[in-house]
Amino acid sequence: MTEISKQRGRRLIFWVVILSFGSSLLVSISLLVMSGSVNIRDLIRLGLTGLLLWQVYLGKSWARILAVVLFALGGLVSLGSAAVALMTLPSQWVIPLLGLGVVDIACALILGISKDVRAYFAQVTKTRQAT
């Protein structure tokens, strides 16, 4: 685990947090525009997403594992929904689903298998145990 690897891991986590929270915020705004009113479920989902991503950014291993599982499931559901929508809806509805699916799968892969991310989490865990 080199220092450069740990720094790259932290940057990757930062971009995962920005990208995933941004896409979640975009979904909430889109739902708000389409429905014309604020849905409390969307606000709760957005808040929980933000809290989970904050814990990932702080280097909590449980949050990373939970985020990987949720991103993978969300990505698969989005891609599956896009495949179904491709057969029944105009293509402008399919592109956002594909985009969300790709973002979620990419975030799951980065958090789950990146050596740099693992190096960063190992450093945070080691620092936490030392104190």
C-alpha positions in Angstrom: 0.0 0.0 0.0 1.8 3.1 -1.2 0.9 6.6 -0.2 0.0 7.4 -3.8 -2.4 4.4 -3.9 -4.1 5.6 -0.8 -4.5 9.1 -2.2 -5.9 7.7 -5.5 -8.3 5.7 -3.4 -9.5 8.8 -1.6 -10.0 10.6 -4.9 -11.9 7.7 -6.4 -14.2 7.6 -3.3 -14.7 11.4 -3.6 -15.8 11.1 -7.2 -18.0 8.1 -6.5 -19.7 10.2 -3.8 -20.1 13.2 -6.1 -21.3 11.1 -9.0 -23.8 8.9 -7.1 -25.2 11.7 -5.0 -25.5 13.9 -8.1 -27.4 11.2 -9.9 -29.6 10.7 -6.9 -30.3 14.4 -6.7 -31.1 14.5 -10.4 -33.6 11.7 -10.0 -35.3 13.5 -7.1 -35.5 16.8 -9.1 -36.8 15.0 -12.1 -39.5 13.3 -10.0 -40.4 16.7 -8.5 -40.7 18.3 -11.9 -42.8 15.5 -13.2 -45.2 15.3 -10.3 -45.3 18.9 -9.4 -45.0 18.3 -5.6 -42.5 17.2 -3.1 -42.7 13.6 -2.1 -41.5 12.8 1.4 -40.2 9.4 0.3 -37.8 11.1 -2.2 -36.5 13.4 0.4 -35.9 10.5 2.8 -34.2 8.5 0.1 -32.0 11.4 -0.8 -31.1 12.0 2.9 -30.3 8.4 3.5 -28.2 8.2 0.3 -26.3 11.3 1.5 -25.7 9.8 5.0 -24.5 6.5 3.5 -22.1 8.2 1.1 -20.8 10.4 3.9 -19.9 7.3 5.9 -18.3 5.8 2.8 -16.2 9.0 2.4 -15.2 8.8 6.1 -13.8 5.3 5.4 -16.4 3.1 7.2 -16.1 -0.5 5.9 -19.7 -1.4 6.6 -20.9 1.6 4.6 -18.6 0.6 1.7 -20.1 -2.9 1.7 -23.6 -1.7 1.9 -23.0 0.8 -0.9 -21.5 -1.8 -3.1 -24.6 -4.1 -2.6 -27.1 -1.2 -3.1 -25.3 0.2 -6.2 -25.1 -3.2 -7.8 -28.8 -3.9 -7.2 -29.8 -0.5 -8.3 -27.7 -0.7 -11.4 -29.1 -4.1 -12.3 -32.7 -2.9 -11.8 -32.0 0.2 -13.9 -30.5 -1.7 -16.7 -33.3 -4.3 -16.6 -35.9 -1.5 -16.6 -34.2 0.1 -19.5 -34.4 -3.2 -21.4 -38.1 -3.4 -20.8 -38.7 0.3 -21.5 -36.8 -0.1 -24.8 -39.6 -2.4 -26.0 -42.5 -0.3 -24.7 -41.5 3.4 -24.4 -39.9 6.0 -26.6 -36.1 6.1 -26.5 -35.9 9.4 -24.6 -37.2 7.5 -21.5 -34.6 4.7 -21.9 -31.4 6.8 -22.0 -31.8 8.1 -18.3 -32.4 4.6 -17.1 -29.3 3.3 -19.0 -27.3 6.2 -17.6 -28.3 5.6 -14.0 -27.6 1.9 -14.4 -24.1 2.5 -15.8 -23.3 5.0 -13.0 -24.5 2.6 -10.3 -22.6 -0.4 -11.7 -19.5 1.7 -12.1 -19.7 2.9 -8.5 -20.2 -0.6 -7.2 -17.2 -1.8 -9.2 -15.0 1.0 -8.1 -15.9 0.6 -4.4 -15.8 -3.2 -4.6 -12.7 -4.1 -6.6 -10.4 -1.1 -6.8 -7.0 -1.7 -5.2 -6.6 2.0 -4.5 -10.0 2.1 -2.6 -9.0 -1.0 -0.6 -5.7 0.6 0.3 -7.5 3.8 1.5 -10.0 1.8 3.6 -7.1 -0.3 5.1 -5.3 2.9 6.0 -8.4 4.4 7.7 -9.1 1.2 9.6 -5.5 0.9 10.7 -5.5 4.6 11.9 -8.8 4.0 13.7 -7.5 1.0 15.5 -4.3 2.8 16.5 -6.2 5.4 18.4 
